[in-house]
Amino acid sequence: MTSTQHALQPLVAAHASPWVAAIIIAAVVVLFVARVLYARSRGGGGDGARRIVRCGQGHLFTAVWVPGAVAFRLGGARLLRCPVGEHWSLVRPVNEADLTDEERRNLEEDESRAP
């Protein structure tokens, strides 16, 4: 047996056990469900509802915001394509109560032009 084969032997043995795979899959599922339930308890929706978001350049638009969804995240932000400025940016949810009247009007105009 070569030194490489000897070094890889524990890795191969660990991956050969179906119990290890089952435990890892179960843990991932439990963590996903816990995360979604936690987000819902904090008012995060979880229903795939459209949320008002703001990109890094300040553009407002709506996006489907699903807690626990597969997306590139950095804290409370997600990497999405901004349809207003036609660029990729980190976006964050916006509290609708914090919007000015002008921002609401601009958002409604942009949304009415969307396909």
C-alpha positions in Angstrom: 0.0 0.0 0.0 1.4 3.4 -1.0 1.5 6.3 1.4 -1.3 8.1 -0.6 -3.6 5.0 -0.4 -2.8 4.8 3.4 -3.7 8.5 3.9 -7.0 8.2 2.0 -8.1 5.0 3.7 -9.9 6.8 6.7 -11.7 9.1 4.2 -13.0 6.3 2.1 -14.1 4.3 5.1 -16.0 7.3 6.5 -17.9 7.9 3.2 -18.7 4.2 2.8 -21.1 4.2 5.8 -24.7 4.8 4.9 -25.4 5.8 8.5 -23.1 8.7 8.2 -24.8 10.0 5.1 -28.2 9.6 6.7 -27.2 11.5 9.8 -25.7 14.3 7.7 -28.8 14.6 5.5 -31.1 14.5 8.6 -29.1 17.3 10.2 -29.2 19.5 7.1 -33.0 19.0 6.9 -33.5 19.8 10.6 -31.3 22.9 10.4 -33.2 24.1 7.3 -36.6 23.7 8.9 -35.4 25.4 12.1 -34.1 28.3 10.1 -37.4 28.8 8.2 -39.5 28.5 11.4 -37.2 31.0 13.1 -37.5 33.5 10.2 -41.3 33.1 10.3 -41.4 33.8 14.0 -39.6 37.1 13.4 -42.0 38.2 10.7 -39.9 37.0 7.8 -42.9 35.6 6.0 -41.6 32.3 4.6 -44.4 32.2 2.1 -42.4 33.4 -0.8 -44.2 36.8 -0.7 -42.8 39.7 -2.6 -40.9 42.1 -0.4 -39.7 45.6 -1.1 -35.9 45.7 -1.3 -33.2 48.3 -1.9 -30.0 47.6 -3.9 -26.6 49.0 -3.0 -27.2 51.9 -5.4 -30.5 52.9 -3.7 -32.9 51.5 -6.3 -36.2 50.1 -4.9 -37.9 47.1 -6.4 -39.8 44.0 -5.2 -38.4 40.5 -5.1 -39.5 37.2 -3.8 -38.0 36.8 -0.4 -38.0 33.2 1.0 -36.2 32.6 4.3 -33.9 29.7 4.0 -33.9 29.8 0.2 -30.8 29.0 -1.7 -29.2 32.3 -2.4 -25.9 34.0 -1.8 -26.3 35.9 1.5 -24.2 38.2 3.4 -25.9 39.0 6.7 -29.4 40.2 6.0 -28.6 40.9 2.4 -28.8 38.8 -0.7 -27.1 39.0 -4.1 -29.8 39.7 -6.7 -30.1 41.4 -10.0 -31.5 44.9 -9.8 -34.1 45.3 -12.6 -34.1 49.1 -12.1 -30.3 49.7 -12.6 -29.8 46.5 -14.5 -26.8 45.4 -12.3 -26.0 42.8 -9.7 -26.0 44.0 -6.1 -26.5 43.1 -2.5 -30.1 43.9 -1.6 -31.8 44.3 1.7 -35.5 44.2 2.7 -37.1 47.6 3.3 -39.7 48.4 5.9 -42.6 49.9 3.9 -43.4 52.3 6.7 -40.0 53.9 6.2 -40.6 54.8 2.5 -41.2 58.4 1.6 -44.3 59.2 -0.6 -42.0 59.9 -3.6 -40.3 56.5 -3.1 -43.7 54.8 -3.0 -44.8 56.5 -6.2 -41.6 55.6 -8.0 -41.9 52.0 -6.9 -45.5 51.8 -8.1 -44.5 53.3 -11.5 -41.6 50.9 -11.9 -43.8 47.9 -10.9 -46.5 48.9 -13.3 -44.0 48.9 -16.2 -42.7 45.5 -15.2 -43.7 42.6 -17.5 
